[in-house]
Amino acid sequence: MQQRQFKDVGGTSGGLGEFFLGLGLACAGGYFLTQQVSVSSNMFTMWGYNSFGLSLIPFFLGVLLLFANAKSIAGHVLLYLGLIIIFAGVIMNLRIYFQPTSLFNTLMMLGLLAAGVGLIIKSLRPHSDEEK
């Protein structure tokens, strides 16, 4: 059995420095990119009507059935269905906007992110001593 070294990444030889440099670049690019995004929400609507109360019906019926009988399959199904409907409704009613920024800043953000992901992928490949 071969002895593993601390500089090994992803089961291959070498690449620890590349991995952490890539991770830093990707995190910096992702951070700067997300700083330029605004997220707002809209009302819970369906066909022009506020439907948040309607989405709570399966959830409340599931809780009611589970309090009556904790082993109720229908209660579990309704509870989880209600939670999925509520979560999906929140996600579907989000509005995401990219704030105005310069082309240079956008290219820097995307470049940092792409370079970081590229270095992380490169660090997972085996490194031979002949390349050094």
BASEVEX-669073 format. One record per residue (C-alpha): residue in one letter; z, x, y. Coordinates in steps of 0.001 Angstrom, whole numbers, plus 500000, padded with zeros to 6 digits. Each point is the difference from the previous one (the first is absolute). Layout:
BASEVEX-669073
<resn:a; pz:Z; px:X; py:Y>
...
This chain:
BASEVEX-669073
<resn:m; pz:500000; px:500000; py:500000>
<resn:q; pz:498953; px:501394; py:503363>
<resn:q; pz:502662; px:500501; py:502680>
<resn:r; pz:499375; px:497798; py:503073>
<resn:q; pz:500197; px:501514; py:503477>
<resn:f; pz:501239; px:498366; py:503196>
<resn:k; pz:496608; px:500549; py:501627>
<resn:d; pz:498310; px:497666; py:497485>
<resn:v; pz:498822; px:496611; py:501278>
<resn:g; pz:498940; px:497015; py:497900>
<resn:g; pz:500161; px:501916; py:496723>
<resn:t; pz:497563; px:502674; py:501213>
<resn:s; pz:500534; px:503575; py:501103>
<resn:g; pz:500443; px:500637; py:503726>
<resn:g; pz:499354; px:497790; py:502995>
<resn:l; pz:503543; px:499314; py:501228>
<resn:g; pz:499271; px:501247; py:503529>
<resn:e; pz:496761; px:498008; py:500184>
<resn:f; pz:501808; px:496910; py:498803>
<resn:f; pz:502699; px:500140; py:502676>
<resn:l; pz:497516; px:500918; py:502753>
<resn:g; pz:497798; px:497071; py:498929>
<resn:l; pz:502999; px:497690; py:499843>
<resn:g; pz:501006; px:501013; py:503527>
<resn:l; pz:496477; px:499505; py:501367>
<resn:a; pz:499601; px:496637; py:498265>
<resn:c; pz:503385; px:498800; py:501261>
<resn:a; pz:499198; px:501128; py:503566>
<resn:g; pz:496566; px:498331; py:499927>
<resn:g; pz:501419; px:496799; py:498505>
<resn:y; pz:502825; px:499931; py:502559>
<resn:f; pz:497666; px:500461; py:502980>
<resn:l; pz:497585; px:497405; py:498611>
<resn:t; pz:502713; px:497389; py:499492>
<resn:q; pz:501278; px:500633; py:503532>
<resn:q; pz:496680; px:498647; py:501300>
<resn:v; pz:500235; px:496727; py:498075>
<resn:s; pz:501616; px:496813; py:501331>
<resn:v; pz:501111; px:497313; py:497588>
<resn:s; pz:500778; px:496471; py:501111>
<resn:s; pz:500461; px:496761; py:498177>
<resn:n; pz:498591; px:496551; py:500394>
<resn:m; pz:501467; px:496653; py:499034>
<resn:f; pz:500012; px:499059; py:496320>
<resn:t; pz:496925; px:497758; py:500175>
<resn:m; pz:497745; px:498262; py:497528>
<resn:w; pz:497055; px:497944; py:501288>
<resn:g; pz:501467; px:500139; py:503510>
<resn:y; pz:503470; px:498717; py:499056>
<resn:n; pz:503295; px:501874; py:499729>
<resn:s; pz:500535; px:500305; py:496255>
<resn:f; pz:503100; px:502201; py:499660>
<resn:g; pz:502194; px:497056; py:498963>
<resn:l; pz:497465; px:498994; py:497369>
<resn:s; pz:500088; px:503496; py:498517>
<resn:l; pz:503777; px:499718; py:499485>
<resn:i; pz:499776; px:496965; py:497671>
<resn:p; pz:499318; px:501935; py:496754>
<resn:f; pz:502713; px:502513; py:500909>
<resn:f; pz:502648; px:497333; py:500624>
<resn:l; pz:499026; px:498035; py:496879>
<resn:g; pz:500292; px:503192; py:497948>
<resn:v; pz:503462; px:500755; py:501426>
<resn:l; pz:501074; px:496401; py:499326>
<resn:l; pz:498825; px:500156; py:496380>
<resn:l; pz:501651; px:503384; py:499461>
<resn:f; pz:503339; px:498747; py:501318>
<resn:a; pz:499751; px:497050; py:497630>
<resn:n; pz:498944; px:502151; py:497020>
<resn:a; pz:499856; px:503791; py:500354>
<resn:k; pz:497688; px:500288; py:496967>
<resn:s; pz:497395; px:497592; py:501398>
<resn:i; pz:496524; px:501499; py:499635>
<resn:a; pz:498596; px:497556; py:502559>
<resn:g; pz:502734; px:501061; py:502439>
<resn:h; pz:499099; px:503657; py:499618>
<resn:v; pz:496288; px:499275; py:500344>
<resn:l; pz:500515; px:497898; py:503155>
<resn:l; pz:502374; px:502551; py:501531>
<resn:y; pz:497589; px:502913; py:499472>
<resn:l; pz:497013; px:497915; py:501045>
<resn:g; pz:501816; px:499030; py:503200>
<resn:l; pz:500868; px:503632; py:500764>
<resn:i; pz:496381; px:501047; py:499414>
<resn:i; pz:498729; px:497211; py:502276>
<resn:i; pz:502448; px:500965; py:502766>
<resn:f; pz:499153; px:503719; py:499710>
<resn:a; pz:496240; px:499310; py:499922>
<resn:g; pz:500315; px:497675; py:502993>
<resn:v; pz:501766; px:502651; py:502051>
<resn:i; pz:497399; px:502625; py:499086>
<resn:m; pz:497047; px:497658; py:500646>
<resn:n; pz:501255; px:499096; py:503463>
<resn:l; pz:500351; px:503578; py:501247>
<resn:r; pz:497602; px:501189; py:502670>
<resn:i; pz:499344; px:503744; py:500028>
<resn:y; pz:498383; px:501637; py:503044>
<resn:f; pz:498995; px:503604; py:500581>
<resn:q; pz:501073; px:500916; py:503542>
<resn:p; pz:497419; px:501624; py:502258>
<resn:t; pz:500022; px:503783; py:499764>
<resn:s; pz:497595; px:502833; py:500629>
<resn:l; pz:497419; px:501092; py:497455>
<resn:f; pz:501619; px:503441; py:499884>
<resn:n; pz:503399; px:498542; py:499072>
<resn:t; pz:498427; px:497766; py:497347>
<resn:l; pz:498090; px:502917; py:498464>
<resn:m; pz:503152; px:502152; py:500024>
<resn:m; pz:502045; px:497293; py:498277>
<resn:l; pz:497372; px:499347; py:497325>
<resn:g; pz:499298; px:503726; py:499616>
<resn:l; pz:503670; px:500818; py:499418>
<resn:l; pz:500254; px:497216; py:497449>
<resn:a; pz:496815; px:501036; py:498154>
<resn:a; pz:500888; px:503717; py:500033>
<resn:g; pz:503477; px:499266; py:498687>
<resn:v; pz:498765; px:497813; py:497148>
<resn:g; pz:497332; px:502599; py:499174>
<resn:l; pz:502589; px:502792; py:499797>
<resn:i; pz:502273; px:497879; py:497822>
<resn:i; pz:497124; px:499329; py:497589>
<resn:k; pz:499003; px:503689; py:500043>
<resn:s; pz:503587; px:501063; py:499258>
<resn:l; pz:500009; px:497991; py:496770>
<resn:r; pz:497116; px:502011; py:498523>
<resn:p; pz:500778; px:503206; py:498085>
<resn:h; pz:499979; px:503187; py:502067>
<resn:s; pz:498921; px:503250; py:498390>
<resn:d; pz:501209; px:503425; py:501084>
<resn:e; pz:496375; px:501183; py:500335>
<resn:e; pz:499442; px:497794; py:503067>
<resn:k; pz:502774; px:501776; py:501919>
